Amino acid sequence: MLKGFKGAAGGALSIRKALVIIQFSLSICMIICALIIYTQMQFIKNKPLGFDQNNLVGLELEGNFKDQGKVELLKQELKKSGAVVSSSEFAGSFTNMSNNSSDFGWPGKDVNDNALFEYRSTGYDYAKTVGAKIVAGRDFSARFIADTSTSVILNEAAVKRMGLKDPVGTVISWAGNPPLTIVGVMQDYSNGSPGAKSLPTVFYHNLHLVAQLMIRLNPELPLNKSVQLVKEVTQRLNPAYPAEFEYIDQAMQAKLQSERILSTLSNLFGGFCIFISCLGLLGLALYMAEQRQKEISIRKVLGADLKSILILLNKDFIKLVLIANLIASPVAYILAGKWLQKYDYRIDMGVWPFILAAVISLLIALLTVSLQSFKVARANPVDALKYE
């Protein structure tokens, strides 16, 4: 496009170099961001959830199962079938947020503290069923009558938010309810947005509000066999409502879908930017090789070897790519840093994405330019000088 540029040759060449720097700056920025996005996705994917999502299923409680007596019969029959090793009622969907309230009170609470706490209603043996760990105290149990009315379990985030040093046995308040005694502390688990910290949560026992039965399928049976057995039991006890399942592992994977799409798109656009940059670099290499063809021929006649000529032709382009790295790195650092801010659990960027992007860009530039430089360096000098 600039071949017929009117003006000083140096001016035209400066514009060409500027375009190459801009192209490579964008490419390097995309490479760095793609590396950081990929690393963050792997970090979230491999981060412990705090519960066991494998063989964990949520069964919708509809029809006859609105009667708690029928639910108890269902739990017994499921365990008798051998398909289920543990089950517990649960309010709402396990992988979606619940209701929240700022009406909780605790010893030493500031009167101006309006902290929000999630609250969930669960059945007995909830922690055992979902594979969460009780770090202090105990889970709800049928052996304790008070668990159905005046007992609560807090997660670690709630204990920390309340500032309780010895939470088990502490009495807290909740507007409209009798005083509540903390009987256990559950380890935080991540069942919400990817990379988000666990919200302060209060678990209580009120089976009138539950909507799902969390069931732990027998790991010794094939998944399809366990599901079929569960369907047979629910069909017998609740024939008007076919069983509807929420597979927890699939639901958690779906929460990462948008991040996976972003990672794929960043890789595609990064590759496209590199391709366009290589075209620009190749064009500039062709132009400069043509301009310096006679110079290179004279150097060869005077005894210059192939290595020295390749270094001569490549060093200017390496400078352009290094300048592009200096421009792209801080821009990518700012952009990637802002993107990472939306995650509570996030990686430390470190320097390796920037170093790797610099190495990749330099190798690509060297390969692109060297293909043309090698052709010029190997040309017969007679062809360029025969008319001189």
Secondary structure, 3 states (H helix, E strand, C coil): CCCCCCCCHHHHHHHHHHHHHHHHHHHHHHHHHHHHHHHHHHHHHHCCCCCCCCCEEEEECCHHHHCHHHHHHHHHHHHHHCCEEEEEEECCCCCCCCEEECCEECCCCCCCCCCCEEEEEECCCHHHHHCCCEEEECCCCCCCHHHHCCEEEEEHHHHHHHCCCCCCCCEEEECCCCCEEEEEEECCCCCCCCCCCCCCEEEECCCCCCCEEEEEECCCCCHHHHHHHHHHHHHHHCCCCCCCEEEHHHHHHHCCHHHHHHHHHHHHHHHHHHHHHHHHHHHHHHHHHHHCHHHHHHHHHCCCCHHHHHHHHHHHHHHHHHHHHHHHHHHHHHHHHHHHCCCCCCCCCCCHHHHHHHHHHHHHHHHHHHHHHHHHHCCCHHHHHCCC
